[in-house]
Amino acid sequence: MSGLYLSEKASKARLREAEQATALTGDQREVTGEISLVRQHPADVADFTYQRELQQTTHQLLDRQTAQVEAAMRARDRGTYGVCQECGQGIPPERLQARPEATLCVDCQRRLETGRVS
């Protein structure tokens, strides 16, 4: 089981490296080669903004997934792996098989993703 977590963590690290290698760096003038941001076509600015937001979203998603893998590893070390961190109920084996890094049961995960708090 530990090898699976380490493999998943390494996979997230490789994704982060690939994302950073293709990321836009610097401010908009440096990336586009423009001297000024004044008089740029709105579509050019929108594309740059979209790419920057996509980059930030990808970074946040990888951070969240890496944190979840690390939380599952800590739960395994504490002997609480397979127990929902939110409600304390057991996480179904089918969910753990599909997502070994899961630290929440399906209902609690759904509430987290939809922003509903019980």
Secondary structure, 3 states (H helix, E strand, C coil): CHHHHHHHHHHHHHHHHHHHHCCCCCCHHHHHCCCCCCCCCHHHHHHHHHHHHHHHHHHHHHHHHHHHHHHHHHHHHHCCCCECCCCCCECCHHHHHHCCCCCCCHHHHHHHHHCCCC
